[in-house]
Amino acid sequence: MQIPIDPTSPRPAHEQISAHFAHLIRRGVLAPGTRLPATRQLANALGIARGTVSLAYDNLGRSGLVRTAVGAGTFVLETPASASDTPSPARPTATRFDWRGYVGDRIPPADDTVMAAVLEAVPPGIEPINLLRPIPDPSLVPLDDVRRAFRDVSRALRPDVLDYASAWGYAPLRERLAHDLATLGMDRADDRTLLVNGSQQGLDLVARALLRPGDVVVTERPAYRGALRVFQASGARVRALPMDAFGLDLDALERTLRAEPVRLIYATPAFHNPTGRSMDVDRLKRLLDIAGRAHVPIVEDGCFRELRYDGTPAPALKALDARGLVIHLGTFSKTLFPGLRVGWLAAPATLVDRLAHYRRDVDLGSVTLGQAVIHRLLEDGVLERHLDRIRETYRARRDALVTPLIGTGLEQRLDGAHLDPPSGGMSVWIDFDPPLSGFDVARRIATRGVLVSPGAFFDPGGADLPGIRLAFSTVDEAALARAADAVIDAVREARRTPERPAASAQPTTPVI
């Protein structure tokens, strides 16, 4: 199949491809049920990167024009234009409603420019090594145990489980989590646990309950993109403060709290996303003291806490909290798999009760079946055994990526590149000194068949932060060693011939 792509057009190639297919589908040239070419096949035919075709198919899926079935392909869906051979009666001409103008800046725009530019730098016909997403490796999921848990839960299924469930979540899992959190010191007498559809929903509920347009939220810089978008969607003003080798710069936090009223602090004290840095106990205590004196609550994102590979763990910020300031977020998405969407939120009962009401307004209740399966996996000891396995595997993968970089003297030979190996988590962060650009280095790495996340992903304004994130959890050790070589070559090239591209748009979502 030949699709006209104009390389001089400011419109990204993936948008040109999706627009071409959409035109054919709406005209009925591609009938419902037609299978689109495989992404690899079309990419080879057009001489472009496979990721560009994947982005185009994603656009078509979001428009409701196609459906992708894993292992089967992408198929055209029934559309109003092709659903009937009977011509529709003529309708009077009307001006189309201006949704773009109506929405304005109330909803952050789809931000795919940076991601598209990185993907399109991959040479045609190459399957890239993907270091973009810090997620569990699906091949490590204990599928037999998961299937057994689903069978056990379904056998014990009662009719009332199929009704709208409690907004608080499945009671046995809440009780088990409360017990497990207590063993970690997070057992304040007035705390309650709320089950949510992933910690991302918990973050959204907190923003709904606590933030109003114009409120100031403090985050680290760089920061988890999903959190930034939640805060921006609420109308809050994000103050992204610098980090040092051990986490959030607390001197900068104190200055900010003195300078203006802050409504909320968001931090990831253990294996921060994207840098992998962690706060020690002294810094945790000082953070609590600073926030306590200013009467500002803290959202502690604990999504990577259980993925420690080296050293002695510091306590959770929540475990040190004597004032009841901390809202702790946790999730099973990083330890098991994200598909069931089960996370939790632990905070004082006064707040959690309000959040449960907000949660009822959002989705009417919990997804009980998924929570019951997670509970069964916990009770059977499956999660504990699985954690032992993935910690060993991810540690080896981290080392496979980091050792070649450190072994070649990244900081000595590649002047201006800095890497502090994390003691846990799923990603590695490399800082650059000017004039190196995170976006430019990421694009050069992509030309070598490796995808990494540029720093612009993690800045509230999409600024080209001088750094890159390399997520290692889903890639085997041999491929990670090749990726390290690509990073070294790209940084050396960028140092010899620095370039600062004009791209300033924000990155593709979802970014995790």
N, C-alpha and C positions, 0 to 999 in steps of 0.2 A: 504494500500500500504506500502510495506517495502522498505526502502532505506538504504543502508549501510552507516553508519556514523562512521568514525574512530575518537574516542575522543582523541587519541594520536597524530593525525596529526596536523601540524602547520597551515594547511589550515582551516579557520573558517567553522563551520558547515553549515552556509547558502550557502557558495560557493560549498561545497560538494553536497548539495541538488540540487542547480541550475545546476551543471555540470551533475548530474545523469539524470535530466529531459531533459536537452539539448541533451544528448546522445540518449535518447529514441525518442525524437522528430525528430532529424536528421536522425535516422535510419528508421523512419516511424512507429515505434511501437505505438507511440501516434499520431493518425491521426489528420489532421486539423479539428477543431471543437470540439475535445475532451475537456471535462471540467475537469480541475485538481481538486483534493480534496480541500475542503474549508480549510483555514489556521488553524482554530481551530481543525478541524477533523484530519488533518495531524500532527499537533503539538501533539495532544493527542496520536495518533498512534505511533509516534516516541519517545514520552517522552521528548520533548524539548519545549522551549518557543515559543509561537505563533509569537512573533516578529521575531524570526529566520526564520520561514517559510515566513513571509512577505518580509524579505530582499531577500530571494531566489527568490520569485516571481518577485520582483522588478528587480533583475538581468536578469531574463528571458525576462521581458518586454523591458528592455533597449537593449537586443540583438535582439529584433524583433521576438521572438519565441512565445510569448503569448500576449493576450490582456485581461485586467481586466475591467469588466463592473460593476459599483457600483450596488450592490444588486442582481447581476446575477451570478457572479463568474469569474473565470479565465479560458480562453479557448486557445487552441493551434491554432496558425495561420498557413496559408499555407507557407511552406518553400521550397526553391529550391530543397531539397532532396525529398520532398513528393508531389510536385506540379504535377508530371506526372508519369505514369507507364512506359513510354518509356525510356529505359536506355540511358543515355547520352553517346556520343562517348568518347572513351578514349582520354585523353589529356596527353601530355608529362609531365613527372615529373618535377616540378620546386620548387625551394626554396621559401618558403613563405616570403613575404615582412616583414621586421622587423619594424613594426610600433612603438614598444616600444623604440627601439633605435633611430628611426627617430625623434620621438617627444622629447625624452629625458626629460629635465626639463623645456621645453617651456610651457607646460600645467601642472598645479599642479595635482598630482595623485589623483585618487579616494581614499578617506581616510575613510575607513569604519572599521578599526581594533578596535578602541576604542569603537565605537557605538556597534559593534557586541559583544564585550566582555561584555558591560553593558546589552544589550538585552538578551544575553544567560545566564545571572545570574538570570533571572526571573524564578521561579519554573514552571515546566510543568503544563499545565492545568489552569493557573491563567491568568485572563485578567488584565493586570497591570493598575494602575492609572498613566496616562501619563501626566507628567509635563515637557515635552521636548520643546513644541513649543508655543511661545507667539504670538498667532493668535486669531482673533475674534472667538467667539463661533458661529458656523453655526446655532444653534437653536435659536439664538437671532436676526437673520437677518429678517427684515420686508419684508417677501416674497411677500405678497399681494401688497405692495407698489412698490416693484421691478418689479413684473409682470406688474403692471399698467404702470410703466415708460417705459418698453419695448414695450407695446402695443401702448402707445402714440407716442413714437419715430418711430415705424414701420409705423403707420398710416400717419405720416408726411414725410415719406421717399421719397427722390427725387433721380432720377437716378445718378446725379452727386456725391451723397454721396457714391456710390459704386465704384467710381474711386479711384485711388491712392490719399490719402489725404495729406494735408499740413504737412510737417515735424514739424511744430510748434504746431499742434494739433487743435482741434475743437474750433473755434474762440469764440463762446458764453461761453464755459467753461473757456477759458483763461481769458476772460473779467470778469467773475464772480469771479475767483480766485484772479485776480489782485485787485478787489474791496475788497474782504475779507481780503487779506493780508494787504491792506492799512489800514483797521480798526485796525490791530495789529501793526501799525507803520512801516510796511515793504513796504514803498512806495517811494523809491528813484526815482527821475525823470528819471534817465538813466537806470533803471532796466527793464528787460523783463521777461516774464514767458513762459516756454517751457513745454508742456505736454509730458510725457514719459510713457513707459509701466512699471509702478511701479518705485519707487525711486531707485531700484537696477539698472535699465537701466540708470537712470540719473547719478549714481555713475560711471557706466562703461563709459559713454560718457565723463565725466570729466577726468577719467584716460586716455582715448584715446587722449584727446586734450592736456592735461597738462603734462603727465608723459612720460619719456623715460627710457630705461633700465639704472639702476644705480642711478636714482633720489631717494632722501630720502623723505619718507612720515612719518609724526609723527601721531601716534594714541594713544589712551589710552590703558592701559593693566590692565585688560582684555579688549577686543574689539569685536565688532560685526564681526562674522566670514565671512559673505558675503562680507564685505568691505575688510578684510584682503586678501581674495582670489582674488578680483578684482585688488588690488594693486600688489600682487605677480605675477599675470598673466601678468601685464604690464612690469614686470622686475624691478619694484621699490624695494628699500630696506626699509623695515618697521622698524621704531624706535618706539617701544611700550613703553610708559612712564608710571610710576606708577600713581595711583590715591590715593586720601585720601577720607575722608567721604563726601566731597563736589564736587568731580570731578577730572579732570586732575590736576596733580601736576604742577603748573605754574613755580615754581622754577626750576624743572627739565626741563621744556620746555625752559626756558631762557638759561640754561646751554647748552642744545642741540643746540639751534640756534647760540650760540657763538662758538660751537666746530666744526660745519660743515654746509655746505649749505643745507638748507631744501627747498624742492620744494612745499610741501603742508602739511597742518594740517587737520586731520579729527577728528571731535569731535561730541558727542551727548550730548549737554548741559542739555536737559530736559529728565529725566527718561532714563538714559543711559542703553543700552543693552550690557552686561547682569546685571549690578549691581543695576539699578534703581535709581542711584544717580543723583542729579541735582545741577547745579551751581546757586549761587545767583547773583544778579545784579552786585555787586562789583567784583566778580570773572570774570563775563562776560566782564566787562569793562577792567579789567586788561589783559585778554586774547587778546582782540582787540588791546590794546596798545602794547603788546609784539609782536604780529604778524605784526602790522603796522610799528613798528620801524625796524623790520627785513625784511619788504616787502614780506611777505609770505601769500598767500591766505588761507582761511579756508573753508572747507566743513562742514556745519552745518546739521547734520542729525536730522530732526524734526519729525520723524515718529510717536513718541508717545506723542507729545506735547499736543494734545487735550484730553488725557486720564488722567487728574488730578482729584484726589479725595479729597485732603485736602490742606488747606493753600492758599496763594495768589500766583498766577503765576508770575514768573519773565518774563521780556520781552524776545522775541527771540533775539538771537545774531544778526540776520539780522536787527532787529529794532534799534539796538544801533550802527550800522555800518555807520560811517560818511565817510570812505575812499573808500567804494566800494570793500572791501576785501572778503566779505562773499558770498558763494554759498549756498543757502538754499534749502534743499531737503524735500519734503513732499509727502504723499501718502494717498490714501483712503483704502489701504489694511488692516490697523489696525483699522479703524473706521467702515467700511462697511464689505467688504469681499475681499480677494485677487484675486478672479477668473477673474475679469474684467481687472486687470493689468492697473490701472490708477494712475499715480503719477505726480508730477510736480517739476520743478526746477526754482528758481528765482535768477537772477544774473545780473550784468551789461550787457547791450545790446551787447557790443563788444564781450564778451565771448559767450553769448547765441546764437548770430548769427552763430558763428563758430560751436557751439554744434549742431545747427539745421542741418548744412551741414553734420557733422559726422553722425547724426541720419539718414539722408536720405541715406547715404551709408550703414547703418546697416540694415534698414528694409523698406526703401522707403517711409515711411509715418506713420501717426498715425492710430490707430484702432478707427475710428470715431464713430462707433455705441456704443461702450462701453462708450466713453467719453460723447456722447449725453445722454445716460441713466443716468450717474452720474450728468450731468447738470440738467436734469429733477428732479432728487431726491433733489438736492440743491434748485431749484426754488420752489418746492412744500413744502419745510420745512421738508422733511422726515429725512434728515441727522441730523438736529438739534434735532428733537424729539428722534431719535435713539440714539444719543449721550447721552442725558439725561438718557435714560433707561440703556445703557450699563455701564455708569459711576456708577450708583447705584448698578448694579449687580456685576461689577468687584470689587468695593470697598468692598462689602460684602464677596466676595471670597478671596480677599487679607486678610481681617480680619480673616476669617475662617482658613486660613493657618498660619498667623502670631501669632494670639492670643495664641494658645496652645504652640507655641515655646517660646514666651516671657513669658507667664504665668507660664511655668515650670522653668523659669530662665535659658534659654539656655546658656547664658554666664557664669552664676554662677555655675550651676550644671554640664554643659558640658564644662569643662575647655578648653579654646582655640577655642571656636566657637563664632562667632560674627555676629549679624544680626541687620541691621538698616532698619526698615520698610520703603519702598518707599512711597512717597505721590502720586504716579501715575504709569502709565505703566502697564505691564502685567506679571511681574516676580519679584521674591525675590532672593537676593544673600546672601549666607552664606560664610563668610571667615573662614579659619582655620589657627591656628598656627601650626608650625612644632611640631611633625613629621607627623601630619595628611596629607593624600594625597587626593586631590579632586577625583581622579579616584577611589581610594580604597573605599572612603565613598560612592560614587555614585554606585559602584558595590554592596556594602553591602546593600544599600537602595533597589536596584533592587531585591535582594534575598527576600525582604519583600513585593514584588509586587508593587513597585513604581519606575517610571523612572524619573530621573533628569539628567541634563546636567553637566558633569564634567568640571572643569576649563580648561582642555586641549582644549576644543572646541574654546576657546577665546584667545589663545596665538598664535602669528604668526609662532612660530616654533613647535607648538603642545606640548609644555612643560606642565608637570602635575601641573598646578596652584593649590594652596591650597584653593579651593573654589568650590561651586556648584550653579547652577541656577535652580530655581523652578518656572516654568511658570504656573500661576493659572487661566488663562482666560477661559479655556474650560472645567473646572472640577467643579462639584457641591460642595457645602459647606461640606456635610457629608464626601465625599471622600477626600477633602482637610484636614479635621480634622484627618482622618486615615493616610493620607500621613505625616502629622506632627509627629504623633506617630512613624511612621517608621523611619523618620529622626532622632528623638531623640534616638531611640534604636540603630540605626546604628552608630551614632557618639559615643555613649557610648561604644559600642563594639569595634570600631576602636581605641578609646583611651586606652582601656584595652589591646588590642592585635594589635598594629600598624603594618601595612604592606605597603610596597611600591612596587607595581607591576612593572614588567619590560616593560610593554606596553609603547611605545613611539611614535607610529604612530599617525597621526592626525585624527580628527573625521569625521563621516559621513556628507556628504552634501546632500541636502541643510540644513544648520543650520541658524536659523533666530533669 
